Structures are given as structure tokens and as C-alpha cells.
């Protein structure tokens, strides 16, 4: 089975509060809870045979990008932004 590359935003402990502040939907209260929840979701989606890229990002840039395209920073916008970042040259 061919591998698929999956891109996901991965906030740091340092920028997590800013990340939560720009998001328009409910987020886990702590960075540790986010990591545990997001890791579990990735594993439950059957991504074992795929390459998962955890992307560093600037929450301010996420907010600007999402608001220009969808008007809000929600799960759909975050996924689209992760895909956008993943397509950028290294």
C-alpha cells in the first residue's frame, strides 16, 4: 500500500495559549491534553501506514491565513492551513 503524507499543525507548549486564543472552536485547556487528544485521533484514523508530519507554525499566521480564506480558525481551516504548509518547499 502506498504511503500518504499527512500534515498536522503541532503547537508548542510555548505557543499553545496563543493557538487556543485564535481558534474559534473548543480546544483542550492544556498543551498536554491537546497532544494526548490529537495523538489519539491520529492513531484512530488508521494512519499507521502513512507519514505524519507534525508542523511547527505561528498562531498569528494561522489566524491571518484562515480569516482571509474562511473567516474563522476552525478545524477545517486548520486542516487546510496544515496542507498549505505541507506543500511549501523546505
Number of C-alpha atoms within 10 A of each C-alpha: 5 6 11 11 14 16 20 21 21 19 21 16 13 9 14 18 15 13 22 19 14 16 19 13 11 9 14 14 11 12 20 13 12 17 16 11 12 16 11 11 12 14 10 10 8 9 15 11 11 13 12 15 14 14 15 13 17 13 21 12 11 20 22 14 19 19 14 10 12 12 13 19 25 19 13 12 20 19 16 18 23 22 17 12 17 18 10 7 5 5
